[in-house]
Amino acid sequence: MSFNDREKAFEDKYKHDQELQFRVEARRNKLLGLWAAEMMDITGQAADAYAKEVIAADFEEVGHEDVYRKVMGDLTDKGVDISEHKLRKKMDELLEVAKQQVMSE
């Protein structure tokens, strides 16, 4: 295997890993949006639309703080009593669920 072949293989693996991470995070955000919608008594198509808003919120900045702020702000606005710790824990739990779902596809 030549150096160029090895370099291409590493690049392909990196690209694959990044795509996989993106899919996992998008899935987590969808699951989080659906969970938060349920907490706010939002159902049906409105819940699906809210989940899409949460997914879109992740494109505002690097990292997960944009998603956290969106969901925490919406929950607070709707009068849902939730701590920062509980929401962050839920985000971590749903990240693991999303990993399992994406890996099993």
C-alpha positions in Angstrom: 0.0 0.0 0.0 1.5 3.3 -1.0 1.5 6.5 1.0 -1.2 8.0 -1.2 -3.4 4.9 -0.7 -3.0 5.1 3.1 -3.7 8.9 3.1 -6.8 8.3 1.0 -7.9 5.6 3.4 -7.5 7.8 6.4 -9.3 10.6 4.7 -12.2 8.3 3.8 -12.4 7.0 7.3 -12.4 10.6 8.7 -15.2 11.6 6.3 -17.2 8.5 7.3 -16.7 9.2 11.0 -17.8 12.8 10.6 -20.9 11.9 8.6 -21.8 9.3 11.3 -21.3 11.8 14.1 -23.5 14.3 12.2 -26.3 11.7 11.8 -26.1 10.7 15.5 -26.3 14.3 16.7 -29.2 15.1 14.3 -31.0 12.0 15.6 -30.4 13.0 19.2 -31.7 16.5 18.5 -34.8 15.0 16.9 -35.4 12.7 19.9 -34.8 15.7 22.2 -37.3 17.8 20.3 -39.9 15.1 20.5 -39.3 14.6 24.2 -39.4 18.4 24.9 -42.6 18.7 22.8 -44.2 16.0 25.0 -43.1 18.0 28.1 -44.9 21.0 26.6 -48.0 19.1 25.6 -47.3 19.5 21.9 -48.5 16.5 19.8 -48.8 15.3 16.3 -47.5 17.3 13.4 -46.7 20.2 15.7 -44.4 17.9 17.7 -42.6 16.9 14.5 -42.3 20.5 13.5 -40.8 21.4 16.8 -38.3 18.5 16.6 -37.2 20.0 13.2 -36.7 23.4 14.9 -34.4 21.7 17.5 -32.4 20.0 14.7 -32.1 23.4 12.9 -31.0 25.1 16.1 -27.8 23.0 16.1 -26.6 24.9 13.1 -26.3 28.2 14.9 -22.9 27.6 16.4 -20.4 24.8 17.1 -21.2 22.5 19.9 -24.4 21.7 21.7 -25.1 24.9 23.6 -27.3 26.3 20.9 -29.6 23.2 21.2 -29.5 23.4 25.0 -30.5 27.1 25.0 -33.3 26.5 22.5 -34.9 23.7 24.4 -34.4 25.2 27.8 -35.8 28.5 26.7 -38.8 26.9 25.1 -39.5 24.7 28.2 -39.1 27.7 30.5 -41.4 29.8 28.3 -44.1 27.1 28.5 -43.8 26.9 32.3 -42.1 23.5 32.4 -40.0 23.2 35.6 -36.7 21.6 34.6 -33.2 22.0 35.9 -30.1 22.5 33.8 -28.8 19.2 35.1 -31.9 17.3 34.1 -31.9 18.7 30.6 -28.2 18.1 30.1 -28.6 14.5 31.4 -31.5 13.9 29.0 -29.4 15.2 26.1 -26.6 12.7 27.1 -29.1 9.9 27.4 -30.6 10.6 24.1 -27.2 10.8 22.4 -26.6 7.2 23.5 -30.0 6.2 22.2 -29.3 7.9 18.9 -25.9 6.2 18.6 -27.6 2.8 19.0 -30.3 3.6 16.5 -27.9 4.9 13.9 -25.5 2.0 14.3 -28.4 -0.5 13.9 -29.6 1.0 10.6 
